[in-house]
Amino acid sequence: MLAENSTCVLPFLGFEVAATYETARVVILPIPYEATTTYRRGCKHGSYAILEASHQVEYYDEEIDKETGLEVGIYTHDPIADTREGRSVSSEEMLQVTEETVSKLIADGKFVIALGGEHSITAPIVEAYRTANRNEPFTVVQIDAHGDLRNEYEGSIYNHACVMRRVVDMGLPTVQIGIRAICKEEADLIKEKQLTVFRAREIAHNPNWIDQALSAIQTEKIFVTIDLDGLDPTLIPGVGTPEPGGLNWYALSTFLRRLCADYNVIGCDVMELAPIVDSVVSQFTAAKLVYKIIGYQALAKGWFKT
Ligand SMILES: [Mn+2]
């Protein structure tokens, strides 16, 4: 792990708007960890592709009429659990360094947006929030094509296909949105535990799904985990396991805006971008999504100066 305050080579949005750690409200945490990808590889390059693409995002957000990046301090952390240079990082090491790093950022009062890397990283991030919120449960809202509810996959309980099972095992309530690929074991678990799932197929034909999803949340605090394959693969083809029939841009951004407005979003991650050579669509869309989340949080938390 690199020193926490050393200069990051590639800050989100660009050097001109990068805040210092001390003044930043938002910390972008790149976690280029990839170990258990099962189909299309490359998510270890996802976080840096998002950072690079973010330099092309317009500072002025025409939806909220603010230059978000100039008003909200954004600091980009050095990467942790970095497997890009062929260095192997064990599951245990990834779990430990991620939980420790996120815990420190929470203790420093930062709003963390972690950039994967594979989805298994969400478990230690959520664990850090759990430790910080010992007496108050929060809901994990997951945007994903997949249930990620398998107990074990390819010999590991830390496989990316098991991450929401780890969250369910922690005893935290979950709301899963955009789901359209699950196995029988996961379908049985959803029934047995009566998990709240908004399937992509139902969302496509239900204009009231956002109201229904918001009212299904029973806690004030929320952690949001976004597997980018929750969006339709026509928007983000660069994912490890694409599935047709996903959420569209306005459905997801409208949902996230209302989620930030109506609840206390305590943290967030954006996972599973696996860039495609010669196409910037996926990483640019992901970067814009991250910028939208920062803007919606800033509106909800009163971070804008004017
Ligand atoms: Mn997925």
Residues whose N, C-alpha, C, O or C-beta is under 5 A from the ligand:
A	BS01	MN	D144 A145 H146 D227 D229
